[in-house]
Amino acid sequence: MKQYRVLIDSNDEKGLVYKISKVFYENDLNIEKNDEFVDEENNKFFMRSVVKGKITQKELTKKLTDALPKARIRVITPRRKKVVIMATKESHVLGDILMRHFDGELPIDIVAVVSNYDILRPLVEKFGIDYFHVPHDGLGRSEHEEKILALLEMFEHIDYIVLAKYMRILTPNFVERYENRIINIHHSFLPAFIGANPYKQAYDRGVKIIGATAHFVNNNLDEGPIIAQDVIPVDHTYSWQEMRRAGRDVEKVVLARALKLAVEDRIFVYANKTVIF
């Protein structure tokens, strides 16, 4: 018996659930989990089903496509996803992912960690993971990226790239190659506090909540489709350094949550938003 994750999105119309369920029933597939959502404003239908049976992935894809020729259909065999992590100097988010991976919390294989500095090598190599230092000194942004892209092409397949506080802006060329497969994390003060030391800026303004946002990267800085967010309360007793420590804790949790959603095939991207089951 094989398990599949079936992700379907299309324009909404009568009978969609019936047509899909009919394919499952006629091919003796057991539905283990099912979620549906209709965006009435945009007339869009989304459905994620986990099914089990003897049919092959190719056969199931064809039968669903025949039943819903205008829909976008993805039939996915669950597997450990291959992930590359990109980092700069900060260790908190990277270290958290490494620990969750070590403890078996994330169904991923970390192919490599890539950084424009060599600072985090000792941390990464403690986990037996390959670390690649690609320095940016003296290179333009595109030239530096070409070196990274050449490195990434060495790997057979990459499902997702995680920016674990990677502090360089990616070019449209890079983003296009990994569309909706690059996950970034940032503090949720944007766009109010942009630039150096946002936590000091937040402290000076007396903010009462701090948080983090994980999103897919697109060509609009920090404005890609949001995957996960969270906030925690703070008050006047916090120094800006304590706010930063608290914010880093939120960043770790939110990025791990977003990565888990992605590798479990729970995300639909539509109109710069996400539908998540």
C-alpha positions in Angstrom: 0.0 0.0 0.0 1.3 3.4 -0.9 0.5 6.7 0.7 0.1 9.9 -1.4 -0.5 13.6 -0.6 -2.9 15.0 -3.2 -3.0 18.7 -3.6 -5.6 20.2 -5.9 -6.4 23.8 -6.7 -8.7 25.2 -9.4 -11.5 27.6 -10.1 -14.4 26.7 -7.9 -17.4 24.9 -9.4 -20.1 22.5 -8.4 -19.2 18.8 -8.1 -15.4 19.2 -7.5 -15.4 17.2 -4.3 -17.6 14.6 -5.8 -15.4 14.1 -8.8 -12.2 13.8 -6.7 -13.8 11.4 -4.2 -15.2 9.3 -7.1 -11.6 8.8 -8.4 -10.5 7.8 -4.9 -13.4 5.4 -4.5 -13.1 3.8 -7.9 -9.4 3.1 -7.3 -9.9 1.7 -3.9 -8.1 4.5 -2.1 -8.7 5.1 1.6 -8.9 8.8 2.6 -6.8 9.2 5.8 -7.0 13.0 6.0 -8.9 15.6 4.0 -9.0 19.4 4.1 -10.8 21.8 1.8 -11.1 25.6 1.4 -13.0 27.9 -1.0 -11.8 31.5 -1.5 -15.2 32.9 -2.4 -13.9 36.3 -3.3 -11.6 34.9 -6.0 -13.7 31.8 -6.8 -10.7 29.5 -6.0 -11.0 25.9 -4.6 -8.2 24.2 -2.6 -8.1 20.6 -1.4 -5.4 18.5 0.3 -6.0 14.8 0.8 -3.8 12.1 2.2 -4.8 8.7 0.7 -3.5 5.2 0.7 -3.9 2.4 -1.8 -2.2 0.2 -4.5 -2.4 2.6 -7.4 0.8 4.2 -8.8 1.6 7.9 -8.5 1.5 8.2 -12.3 -1.8 6.4 -12.6 -3.5 8.5 -9.9 -2.2 11.8 -11.4 -3.7 10.8 -14.8 -7.1 9.8 -13.4 -7.4 13.0 -11.5 -6.3 15.0 -14.4 -8.8 13.3 -16.6 -11.5 14.1 -14.1 -10.4 17.7 -13.6 -8.6 18.8 -16.7 -8.4 22.5 -15.7 -7.2 22.0 -12.2 -3.6 22.1 -10.9 -2.9 18.7 -9.5 0.0 17.5 -7.4 0.3 13.8 -6.3 3.2 13.6 -3.9 4.8 10.5 -2.4 5.9 11.5 1.2 9.6 11.6 1.6 12.4 13.4 3.4 13.0 16.7 1.7 16.5 17.9 0.8 17.3 21.3 2.2 20.2 23.8 1.9 20.6 26.3 4.7 22.2 29.7 3.9 23.5 31.8 6.8 25.7 34.7 7.6 26.9 35.3 11.2 23.9 34.8 13.5 23.7 31.3 15.0 20.3 31.1 16.8 18.1 30.1 13.9 20.6 27.9 12.2 21.4 26.1 15.5 17.7 25.5 16.2 17.2 23.9 12.9 20.3 21.7 13.3 19.0 20.6 16.7 15.5 19.8 15.5 17.0 17.9 12.6 19.2 16.0 15.0 16.3 15.1 17.2 14.2 13.9 14.2 11.6 16.7 14.5 11.9 17.8 10.9 11.6 15.2 8.0 14.5 16.7 6.1 18.0 15.9 5.0 20.3 19.0 5.3 22.4 18.8 2.2 24.7 21.6 3.2 25.1 24.9 5.0 26.3 27.8 2.8 27.6 31.0 4.3 29.4 34.2 3.1 31.4 34.0 6.4 33.4 31.1 8.0 32.2 31.9 11.5 29.5 29.2 11.9 31.6 26.3 10.5 32.4 24.8 14.0 28.7 24.7 14.9 27.6 23.0 11.7 30.4 20.5 11.6 29.5 19.3 15.1 26.4 17.9 13.4 28.3 16.2 10.7 26.9 18.5 8.0 29.0 19.9 5.1 29.8 23.6 5.4 30.7 25.7 2.4 32.2 29.2 2.8 31.6 31.4 -0.2 33.1 34.8 0.6 31.6 37.9 -0.9 34.6 40.2 -0.4 35.5 42.1 -3.6 32.6 40.6 -5.5 29.4 42.2 -6.9 26.1 40.7 -5.7 25.5 38.8 -9.0 29.1 37.6 -9.2 28.8 36.2 -5.6 25.5 34.6 -6.4 26.9 32.9 -9.4 29.4 31.2 -7.2 26.7 30.0 -4.9 24.5 28.8 -7.7 27.4 26.8 -9.2 27.8 25.2 -5.8 24.1 24.4 -5.5 24.2 22.8 -8.9 26.6 20.2 -7.5 23.8 18.7 -5.5 21.4 16.3 -7.3 18.2 18.0 -6.1 17.2 20.7 -3.6 13.6 20.9 -2.4 14.0 24.1 -0.3 16.6 26.7 0.6 16.3 28.2 4.1 17.7 31.6 4.8 18.7 31.3 8.4 19.4 35.0 8.9 21.3 35.2 5.6 21.9 38.9 5.4 22.3 39.5 1.7 19.5 40.4 -0.7 19.0 37.8 -3.5 18.8 38.9 -7.1 15.8 38.1 -9.3 17.9 35.6 -11.2 18.5 33.6 -8.0 14.9 33.8 -6.8 13.5 32.7 -10.2 15.5 29.5 -10.1 14.0 28.5 -6.8 10.5 30.1 -7.0 8.5 29.4 -3.9 11.3 27.2 -2.6 13.3 29.9 -0.6 12.1 30.4 2.9 13.2 33.5 4.9 12.7 34.7 8.5 12.6 38.3 9.7 11.4 40.2 12.7 7.8 41.5 12.5 8.7 45.2 13.0 8.9 45.7 9.2 8.3 48.1 7.7 8.3 50.2 10.8 11.9 49.6 11.8 14.1 49.0 8.8 17.9 49.0 8.9 20.5 48.6 11.6 19.4 47.3 15.1 15.6 47.2 14.7 15.3 46.1 18.4 16.9 49.3 19.6 14.5 51.2 17.4 11.6 49.3 18.8 12.8 49.9 22.3 13.1 53.6 21.7 9.5 53.6 20.5 8.2 51.6 23.5 6.7 48.7 21.5 4.4 46.3 23.3 4.7 43.2 21.1 7.5 41.7 19.1 7.4 38.9 16.7 8.6 37.1 13.6 7.4 36.3 10.1 8.5 33.4 7.8 7.7 33.8 4.1 8.7 32.6 0.7 11.1 34.9 -1.0 10.1 36.9 -4.1 11.5 40.0 -5.7 9.8 42.4 -3.3 12.0 42.6 -0.2 10.4 40.8 2.7 7.0 40.9 1.0 6.7 37.3 -0.3 3.8 35.0 0.6 3.6 34.6 4.4 3.8 31.0 5.8 3.9 31.5 9.6 3.9 34.3 12.1 3.9 34.7 15.9 4.2 37.5 18.5 5.0 37.7 22.2 4.2 40.6 24.6 6.9 42.9 26.0 6.8 45.9 28.3 8.8 48.8 29.6 10.9 46.6 31.8 12.7 45.1 28.8 16.0 46.5 27.6 16.6 46.4 23.9 19.0 43.5 24.4 16.2 41.5 26.2 13.8 42.3 23.4 16.4 41.0 20.9 16.8 37.8 22.9 13.0 37.3 23.1 12.7 38.1 19.4 15.3 35.6 18.4 13.3 32.9 20.3 10.2 33.7 18.3 12.2 33.7 15.1 13.5 30.1 15.8 10.0 28.8 16.5 8.4 30.5 13.5 11.0 29.4 11.0 10.9 25.8 12.2 7.1 25.8 11.9 7.2 27.2 8.4 9.8 24.7 7.3 7.7 21.8 8.7 4.6 23.0 6.8 6.6 23.2 3.6 8.3 19.8 3.8 5.0 18.2 4.7 3.4 19.6 1.5 0.8 21.6 3.3 1.1 25.0 1.5 -0.7 26.4 -1.6 0.7 29.7 -2.9 -1.8 31.9 -4.6 -1.9 35.7 -5.3 1.0 36.4 -3.0 -0.8 34.6 -0.2 -0.8 31.1 1.2 -3.5 28.6 1.9 -2.2 26.2 4.5 -3.7 22.9 5.7 
